[in-house]
Amino acid sequence: MELHIEQGPQLYETKVQIGVVQGIVGLKRWKCIATGFANHAGTTPMNRRRDALAAAAKDLLAVRDVVREEPGRQVGTVGYVKAEPGAPNVIPGRAEFPVELRDLDSAVIERMWQRIQQRFAQTDQEEGVETRCAVTQEFSTWDDVANGTEVLYRSILNLDKEMNAR
């Protein structure tokens, strides 16, 4: 059993003193790389650019939009964008960014990810880049979490039984 301070605003804003956890969210994380073509910013016309950073910017907004469109309490985050070569006078040819999705239901995560990938493909077409993503972190399955919860529950019951026997 763990006592934990709330990390979100819900209890505070509703002036509720204590809450009970409804579940442990699952999360999945991908590392995405948008690849375009690095070129001189001063001589490359705007309509000929294959700007990986511009594509990544659209992609991170797509993550936000898809997650917001889904009813529920799910969240999605792109925590950074790393553009290369990183010079002010060079169109970025590569942009790396993570995508993290969280929800109580793995089906919601998968459904959002499918829609996000569709949006990434659309951006790739518009910007003339290629975006590839690979799973980098997948936490315990919901069955593993449920089994762990059952073990904890049984342990607490046994401890309570022992303490009452004294």
Secondary structure as UniProt FT lines:
FT   HELIX           10..14
FT   STRAND          26..35
FT   STRAND          39..40
FT   TURN            41..43
FT   HELIX           46..48
FT   HELIX           52..69
FT   STRAND          75..77
FT   STRAND          82..84
FT   TURN            88..89
FT   STRAND          90..91
FT   STRAND          94..103
FT   HELIX           106..127
FT   STRAND          130..138
FT   HELIX           142..165
//
